[in-house]
Amino acid sequence: MASSDRWRSRRGGANVSHSPSLPKSSLRSPRLSEVPRVVTRSCEVSVSLPVGARYLGLFVAVRPRMERDPQDLGDDHHEERFQLCEVELAQLQLTQKEPEEGEVLSSLSQRRLLSAVAMEEFEFPASIHLQKMPLFPKWHLPLKLMAVLMAVTFVYTFLRDVLQPYVSKGKNDFYKIPILVLNKVLPWTSITLLALVYLPGILAALLQLHRGTKYSRFPVWLENWMSVRKQLGLLAFLLACLHAIYSLSYPMRRSYRYKLLNWAYQQVQHKKENAWVEDDVWRMEIYISLGILGLGILALLAISSLPSVSDTLNWREFQCVQRTLGYTALFLCTAHALLYGWKKWVEPKQYVWYTPPSFILASFLPAMVLLAKAVLVMPCLDKRLDRIRHGWERPGRKGLSDKDSL
């Protein structure tokens, strides 16, 4: 009786006595019409919750408008409509269990409890704080970093390509901001984020070589950095795709058409029958080809990071894709940036206001990462690092305290 009173006080239901002489019809399996049912209109998914089910966890929610069957409401034979807020819940797991005689008395209350999946926000238990649920916690740092990098690179490119011609020559090049300036910001930020994906792995390898053991914890900042590498890589891939789309839009611009007519007129004025420049032709053919290859490999990396794909790969396959192909993509993108500049890095006119061209700054960090990786794959260091990662410790380093991880 205590359990019945306690259950009745929680749910506010009718008084249900524990009569041992319950009819056997009450022990039958529930009909489909008696099973609490939730129907989502937007996604057309019906979730049936058996009466004898055990609630193991709370769940995936939905923002759609939901209906509850009138038979699920006990004595209230009317339709209730619930407008759910967008809620993220973990998972829905139900384990079937045949109802026993001792559990039949609470079947009606269980039906009311299970049908409470379609609830308003205020109807959830006080222990569940919906508004305090985390909102993309792994993406906070990568998004902030991307925003800062894009802001810095935009200001730098604006000063060089737009403001400097206006101040020095009175030339109005503000039309370059929507396409040309932004198309320099996107690849610069993308290749920097891609370099930041592989830089923490190199720092971790150097720490392990320095400490002579793998059993010492990494610094907290390095652990946090390594935990967001997937997000950094996905953002780099997004910006690389945008860079490719912006580049393809060049011939569609009105300003490009005007410049094309001006170049043709100037060629006629100089009486040139052939404006072919061998260096420029080879430069563009090569760096565009490298950029396409790099983008294709980045697409493979992005696809392999999907849970549905990564779950089908073993550890060795995943490492091969993310490490080998990742460094290959970084190398191709760095070569793409350097070949874009070609001979510009030695031309004095490119250093306006004593600032280097953007492609030099963009390729600096990726080049350093590739150089450090080339040093680490040398046999003398690679074999030692492999031994450390297999459990070997330098003599005198056993029992190392965690002071190095602070």
Secondary structure, 3 states (H helix, E strand, C coil): CHHHHHHHHHHCCCCCCCCCCCCHHHHCCCCHHHCCEEEECCCCEEEECCCCCEECCCCCCCCCEEEECHHHHCCCCCCEEEECCCCCCCCCCEECCCCCHHHHHHHHHHHHHHHHHCCCHHHCCCCCCHHHCCCCHHHHHHHHHHHHHHHHHHHHHHHHHHHHHHHHHCCCCHHHHHHHHHHHHHHHHHHHHHHHHHHHHHHHHHHHHHHCCCCCCCCHHHHHHHHCHHHHHHHHHHHHHHHHHHHHCHHHCHHHHHHHHHHHHHHHHCCCCCCCCHHHHHHHHHHHHHHHHHHHHHHHHHHHCCHHHHCCCCHHHHHHHHHHHHHHHHHHHHHHHHHHHCCHHHCHHHCHHHCCCHHHHHHHHHHHHHHHHHHHCCHHHHHHHHHHHCCCCCCCCCCCCHHHHC
